[in-house]
Amino acid sequence: MSKVDHKSFVDKCLGGEALLEDIETYIADWHSGTGQQRLSEFLGMTQKEYASWVRDPHILASLIMARTQKRALDEIIEEEG
């Protein structure tokens, strides 16, 4: 991942430029960076999305689906229930 690239992980997933498995690389890049962004912002998640992902990392695909369908993450999770 290029340091001058300003697209977030979520944006890149939505654009087909990143895979869900790439999140670990983005987190490592955030840890090695000197920016003042929170990890949630760096990844391109809202605070609610980030909190949900921290509680259950397996919802990452649901998060991307919710963004793609322009629906609430809670709706997608409930349907998948």
C-alpha positions in Angstrom: 0.0 0.0 0.0 1.4 3.4 -1.0 1.9 5.9 1.8 0.6 8.7 -0.5 -2.6 6.8 -1.3 -5.3 8.4 0.8 -8.1 5.9 0.1 -9.2 4.0 3.2 -9.4 0.3 3.5 -13.2 0.3 3.2 -13.0 2.6 0.1 -10.6 0.2 -1.5 -12.7 -2.8 -0.7 -15.7 -1.1 -2.2 -13.7 -0.3 -5.3 -12.3 -3.8 -5.7 -8.8 -2.7 -4.9 -8.4 -4.5 -1.6 -9.6 -7.8 -0.1 -11.0 -8.3 3.4 -7.9 -10.2 4.3 -5.8 -7.0 3.6 -7.1 -5.4 6.8 -4.1 -6.7 8.8 -1.8 -4.8 6.4 -3.7 -1.6 6.8 -3.6 -2.0 10.6 0.1 -2.5 10.5 0.5 0.6 8.3 -1.5 2.6 10.8 0.7 1.4 13.7 3.8 2.4 11.8 2.5 5.8 10.7 2.8 9.1 12.4 -0.7 10.5 11.5 -3.2 11.7 14.1 -6.1 9.7 12.7 -7.9 7.2 14.8 -7.7 3.6 13.5 -11.4 3.7 12.7 -10.9 6.8 10.4 -7.8 5.3 8.8 -9.8 2.2 7.9 -12.8 4.3 6.7 -15.3 3.0 9.3 -17.8 5.0 11.3 -17.4 4.8 15.1 -20.4 2.5 15.2 -19.0 0.2 12.4 -15.6 0.1 14.1 -17.2 -0.8 17.5 -19.1 -3.6 15.9 -16.0 -4.9 14.1 -14.0 -4.8 17.3 -16.7 -6.8 19.0 -16.8 -9.3 16.1 -14.2 -9.1 13.4 -16.2 -11.6 11.3 -18.7 -8.9 10.4 -16.2 -7.2 8.1 -17.9 -8.8 5.0 -21.3 -7.6 6.3 -19.9 -4.1 6.8 -18.8 -4.0 3.2 -22.1 -5.4 2.0 -24.0 -2.8 4.0 -22.0 0.0 2.4 -22.4 -1.5 -1.0 -26.2 -1.7 -0.6 -26.4 1.6 1.3 -28.1 0.0 4.2 -27.5 -0.1 7.9 -24.9 -2.6 9.2 -27.4 -3.7 11.9 -30.0 -4.6 9.2 -27.5 -6.8 7.3 -26.3 -8.5 10.5 -29.9 -9.2 11.6 -30.8 -10.7 8.2 -27.7 -12.9 8.3 -28.5 -13.9 11.9 
